[in-house]
């Protein structure tokens, strides 16, 4: 695969160019307020018309799994059609051995196929707002590029702030990286809450919860508990139910937690998807792939699970 070779050979200037091109594409769609078949409002992407959908979750520097998935979906043929969508749920970097190769490739895809690729933000793309100990990206960049590393990392941090925080697909799926914000006022005004979450993250928990929350069995009011991660919250099925009702969607898709490719939570309301294996060898990597007709028949996350695929 030519992209894989280019990513492996990239120097600091090559990577900088790809980051800047992807950043320009992200700025352009926010300024235009649209993407083919949908609209963009700050951190919220809403896809109302598409032909085929693929979803890739956490990659964590696992370029082997990533390129297997790209090969299986025949990405060049898939992405050349702007009415096909490849949505990334975030966590491109850290833990694995090739965060740089993954980032180079993701930026290339966004620049080359801007209307077909949706880049979402994971908690590992928020080290400025929420510092955490396992963020090894700057050390990987310095180890590979030496003196050029600071500029590369600075450009990446700027780009991370432009990544989508939630994606709604045809009033069927609500895609987030971590989980669902827990406050009723946020749920009632979810479009504004999500679209402005980055700008308001000092005053509001919305950004933190979208990137860090996890579904758990939490009974009774208020429907959440503090997260054992030390940041974010655990949200219960009552929160999932409120979000599905407010957004008019049928299933929540998120990443953030290693699993055997996928996992069901909250009585079939939430599907957790995971796409990397290198840093978690006891788990499996998977991705979602389905067409518009199949999506139209989705009634819950259990229905969606039949479209989970495992790269060979």
Helices and strands as residue ranges (DSSP letters): H 2-9, H 12-32, E 34-35, E 38-41, E 44-47, E 52-56, H 63-72, H 75-79, E 84-88, H 99-112, E 117-119, G 123-125, H 137-145, G 146-148, H 149-160, E 166-169, E 173-175, H 184-188, H 190-195, H 206-212, E 214-215, E 224-226, E 233-235, H 237-247, E 251-254, E 262-265, E 270-273, E 287-291, H 292-296, H 301-304, G 305-307, E 308-309
